[in-house]
């Protein structure tokens, strides 16, 4: 089975998003984080289900689009590394 690892940056990203959304709606913030986690967990069974990040074009760097957010991950043969999570209105830059 494919192992999933969240980078420190991705964890910080999700925490910052949660804190921002929680200012208006703590329940929505919890729901959003749960959506991120559930979507990433599905990658265990379907590691290449996300689209290739168009700005990069690297087949191993993929993303899931969840509402207004992009979850960028690197797909390897036995490992999924969640690289970053950010609002889709922001520009993507490789960390």
N, C-alpha and C positions, 0 to 999 in steps of 0.2 A: 504494500500500500504506500501511496505517496505521503511523505511527511510534510507538514506545513510549519513554516517559521515566519513570525512577524519580525521585521527589522525594528530596531529601536525608533527609527524615524517614523515608521508606519504606526507604531503604538502611540508616539507623541501626537501624530496627526489625528488619530481617532479620538484621543483624549481632548485635544483642542477643539475639534468639531463638536464633541459631546458637550463640553463646557459652554461653547457659544450657543448651541441650540437650547441648552438647559436654562439659559437666562430667560427665555420666553416660555419654554415648555419642557419641564423635566421629564415628563412622560414621553414626549416626542424624541428627546435625546436618547433615552434608554432604547426606544424602538429602533432608532436609526443605528445605534451601535449593534443591536441584535441583528439587524439586516446585514451589516458589514460582515459580522462573524459568520452568519449562516451562509452567505454567498461564498465566502472564502472556504468554509468547510466543504461545500459542494465540489470544490476543486480537487479534493482527494480522489473522487471518482472520475472527474472530467477535467484534467489539468490544462488542456488546451481549448477549453470552451470559451474563454475570453478572446476578444479580438486582438490582433497585433496592434500595438500602440502606433498610430499613424505617423506621429512626429519622428519616430525612430526607425521603424521598419525592420526591427530585429525580431525574428520568429520566436525567440525565447522570452521576449518582453511583451507581456500581454496585459489587458485591462478588462475589468468588469465595470459597466456603467450602472450605477444604482441611483436613480433619480438625478439629482444635480451633481453627484459625486463620481469620481473615477478611482477605482482601486487597482493600482498597478502592481503586477507581480511578475516574477521571473520563474518560468516553468522549466524544470530540469527533469531528468528521467525518474528520479526518486524523491525530488524535493521541490516544493513550491515556496518561494520566498516572497512575502508581501513586502514590496519596496516602499510604497507611499500611498496615501489616501488624501485626495484633495478635491476642492470644489472645481467643477468643470469650467467655470468662468476664468480660472487662473491658468496661466501657461504652464505646460509640463516641462520640467528640467530634470535631467538625471541627477540623482543625489551623488 
